[in-house]
Amino acid sequence: MNESEAVTALRAAGCVFAEDEAAMLIRAAPDDHVLAAMVRRRAQGEPLEQVVGFADFAGVRVRLRPGVFVPRVRSELLVREAVRRTADRAVIVDLCCGSGALGLAVRRHRPAATLHATDIDPVAVACARDNLGEAGDVFQGHLFDPLPRGLEVDVLLANVPYVATGHIPFLPAEARDHEPRTALDGGDDGLEVFRAVVAEAPLWLAPGGVLLSEITEAQAGDAAAALRDTGFKSEVTTDDDLEATVIIGVR
Ligand SMILES: C[S@@+](CC[C@H](N)C(=O)[O-])C[C@H]1O[C@@H](n2cnc3c(N)ncnc32)[C@H](O)[C@@H]1O
């Protein structure tokens, strides 16, 4: 398959940036045979990052594999807010880490920080281990359960699933069909996993420690109430360009 055939196939499948995507696929494919298979996967709607096997996010390149949540550009706000609050030798936990992109992106600015990451999905855990390497430990299990006992966490990154169950059918097909439901579904109002994190966070956070989560603008009031009811001070920050909202709780 040559470049113009790849562009034609991608355009026919509705890819808006067919030329750019074809160029990326050509760079990633070792030969024509693999290229044709990659173009087919992309034309069937698989996220480009899963097809090429990596994503560039907030200054780091993470490896990806099918079935692992693709880090979103909007999560750069969460990284930015986290970096501002992370001391050089902080203990960072990346809860619900997926590929591990967020923790890695924060640690890029604080290389002496200690990083632990957890995820419930073994495919995500394997992917995050690939990405973190020596930079941090990755544990598999529900929320805080697999973390080493006695950890005093300074910065808790928790980009948990926050899509309300009823909104899942309206997500782009790329997410709906190619990312696991456990990576997306946050229950009735989208905040069920967030509330579970908030409830347990005081047991893990050092005094003055912070929790940062991405939410929707509409969830801000309820998310702030959950933090307040658990004794946190809370702050909401948004970035219109990134269409991102982050809630920050300070213990
Ligand atoms: C929205 S994705 C975010 C992934 C990553 N933090 C990122 O921003 O790229 C949510 C992740 O939470 C994980 N997850 C869902 N429920 C979990 C739970 N109860 N305990 C641990 N991880 C969970 C999913 O497997 C998925 O990788």
Ligand as a Chemical Component Dictionary entry (heavy atoms), coordinates in Angstrom:
data_LIG
# 
_chem_comp.id                   LIG 
_chem_comp.type                 NON-POLYMER 
_chem_comp.pdbx_formal_charge   0 
_chem_comp.three_letter_code    LIG 
# 
loop_
_chem_comp_atom.comp_id 
_chem_comp_atom.atom_id 
_chem_comp_atom.alt_atom_id 
_chem_comp_atom.type_symbol 
_chem_comp_atom.charge 
_chem_comp_atom.model_Cartn_x 
_chem_comp_atom.model_Cartn_y 
_chem_comp_atom.model_Cartn_z 
_chem_comp_atom.pdbx_ordinal 
LIG C1  C1  C 0  -10.246 7.575 32.497 1  
LIG S1  S1  S 1  -9.049  6.288 32.508 2  
LIG C2  C2  C 0  -7.619  7.261 32.934 3  
LIG C3  C3  C 0  -6.317  6.595 32.673 4  
LIG C4  C4  C 0  -5.122  7.517 32.905 5  
LIG N1  N1  N 0  -5.135  8.063 34.237 6  
LIG C5  C5  C 0  -5.096  8.641 31.894 7  
LIG O1  O1  O 0  -5.527  9.758 32.212 8  
LIG O2  O2  O -1 -4.647  8.398 30.764 9  
LIG C6  C6  C 0  -9.484  5.486 34.012 10 
LIG C7  C7  C 0  -8.634  4.280 34.412 11 
LIG O3  O3  O 0  -9.154  3.838 35.684 12 
LIG C8  C8  C 0  -9.047  2.436 35.768 13 
LIG N2  N2  N 0  -10.000 1.995 36.806 14 
LIG C9  C9  C 0  -11.352 1.971 36.721 15 
LIG N3  N3  N 0  -11.873 1.552 37.890 16 
LIG C10 C10 C 0  -10.821 1.327 38.724 17 
LIG C11 C11 C 0  -10.729 0.890 40.078 18 
LIG N4  N4  N 0  -11.821 0.595 40.807 19 
LIG N5  N5  N 0  -9.499  0.760 40.625 20 
LIG C12 C12 C 0  -8.386  1.038 39.897 21 
LIG N6  N6  N 0  -8.421  1.448 38.605 22 
LIG C13 C13 C 0  -9.626  1.597 38.034 23 
LIG C14 C14 C 0  -9.334  1.978 34.357 24 
LIG O4  O4  O 0  -8.833  0.676 34.147 25 
LIG C15 C15 C 0  -8.660  3.062 33.509 26 
LIG O5  O5  O 0  -7.345  2.688 33.173 27 
# 
loop_
_chem_comp_bond.comp_id 
_chem_comp_bond.atom_id_1 
_chem_comp_bond.atom_id_2 
_chem_comp_bond.value_order 
_chem_comp_bond.pdbx_ordinal 
LIG C1  S1  SING 1  
LIG S1  C2  SING 2  
LIG S1  C6  SING 3  
LIG C2  C3  SING 4  
LIG C3  C4  SING 5  
LIG C4  N1  SING 6  
LIG C4  C5  SING 7  
LIG C5  O1  DOUB 8  
LIG C5  O2  SING 9  
LIG C6  C7  SING 10 
LIG C7  O3  SING 11 
LIG C7  C15 SING 12 
LIG O3  C8  SING 13 
LIG C8  N2  SING 14 
LIG C8  C14 SING 15 
LIG N2  C9  SING 16 
LIG N2  C13 SING 17 
LIG C9  N3  DOUB 18 
LIG N3  C10 SING 19 
LIG C10 C11 SING 20 
LIG C10 C13 DOUB 21 
LIG C11 N4  SING 22 
LIG C11 N5  DOUB 23 
LIG N5  C12 SING 24 
LIG C12 N6  DOUB 25 
LIG N6  C13 SING 26 
LIG C14 O4  SING 27 
LIG C14 C15 SING 28 
LIG C15 O5  SING 29 
# 
